[in-house]
Amino acid sequence: RTRPIHGLRLALPYGRNWDMKGVDIGIVNRTDHDFAGAQFAFVGLVDGQMQGLQYNWLLSSVGGEAQGAQFGVVNTTGSLEGAQFGAAVAGFLLGSSLGRKK
């Protein structure tokens, strides 16, 4: 859990690490600190900052600042510089959010 991952992570059914840089694929993926790259899962959780793409079927969540794009039924961030697409986006229902949100 305290190790950083650089490259490819296959998390079946659950993966949890400190930092992730690269491509993250799985069912439930969690990064306790910062994430940079592309994430594809049912649920993707980043406790720190995210740079890149979260394309998660059910939930894309970033605790800190997100720079990039989020796709999912529910998308949440601490702050956003980029785009969100889904059914519940940053507190709005059935919409999208573009630009900068603090």
C-alpha positions in Angstrom: 0.0 0.0 0.0 2.9 2.4 0.6 4.6 1.6 -2.7 4.3 3.9 -5.8 3.4 2.3 -9.1 5.0 3.5 -12.4 3.7 1.8 -15.5 0.7 -0.5 -15.6 -1.5 -1.6 -12.6 -4.1 -4.4 -13.1 -6.3 -4.3 -10.0 -8.6 -7.4 -9.9 -10.7 -7.0 -7.9 -9.1 -4.3 -5.7 -5.9 -2.3 -5.9 -4.5 0.3 -3.5 -1.2 2.1 -3.6 0.4 5.3 -2.5 1.2 7.0 -5.8 0.3 5.9 -9.3 1.8 7.1 -12.6 0.7 5.3 -15.8 -2.3 3.2 -16.7 -4.6 1.9 -14.0 -7.1 -0.8 -15.0 -9.4 -2.8 -12.6 -12.7 -3.1 -10.8 -12.0 -0.8 -7.7 -8.8 1.2 -7.9 -7.6 3.4 -5.1 -4.6 5.7 -4.9 -3.9 7.1 -1.4 -1.8 10.1 -2.7 -1.4 11.4 -6.2 -2.3 10.0 -9.6 -1.0 10.9 -13.1 -2.1 9.0 -16.1 -5.3 7.1 -17.2 -7.6 5.2 -15.0 -10.2 2.7 -16.2 -12.5 0.9 -13.7 -15.9 0.6 -12.1 -14.8 2.7 -9.2 -11.7 5.0 -9.2 -10.6 6.8 -6.0 -7.7 9.2 -5.7 -7.2 10.8 -2.3 -4.7 13.4 -3.5 -4.3 15.2 -6.8 -5.1 13.7 -10.2 -3.6 14.7 -13.6 -5.0 12.9 -16.6 -8.1 10.9 -17.3 -10.5 9.0 -15.0 -12.9 6.9 -17.1 -14.8 4.9 -14.5 -18.2 3.3 -15.0 -19.7 4.1 -11.6 -17.6 6.6 -9.6 -14.7 8.9 -10.3 -13.5 10.6 -7.2 -10.6 12.9 -6.5 -10.1 14.4 -3.0 -7.7 17.2 -4.1 -7.3 19.0 -7.4 -8.2 17.3 -10.7 -6.5 18.5 -13.9 -7.9 16.6 -16.9 -11.2 14.8 -17.5 -13.6 12.6 -15.5 -16.2 10.3 -16.9 -18.6 8.3 -14.8 -22.1 8.1 -13.4 -20.9 10.1 -10.4 -17.9 12.4 -10.5 -16.5 14.3 -7.5 -13.4 16.5 -7.0 -12.0 18.9 -4.4 -11.3 21.3 -7.3 -11.3 20.9 -11.0 -9.4 22.3 -14.0 -10.8 20.4 -17.0 -14.0 18.5 -17.7 -16.5 16.2 -16.0 -19.1 14.1 -17.8 -21.8 12.0 -16.1 -25.2 11.7 -14.5 -24.1 13.4 -11.2 -21.3 15.9 -11.8 -19.9 18.0 -9.0 -23.3 18.3 -7.3 -25.3 18.8 -10.5 -27.6 16.1 -12.0 -27.5 15.0 -15.6 -24.9 17.4 -16.9 -21.4 18.2 -17.6 -18.9 20.7 -16.2 -16.2 22.4 -18.2 -13.5 24.8 -17.2 -12.2 25.7 -13.7 -14.1 24.9 -10.4 -12.7 25.7 -7.0 
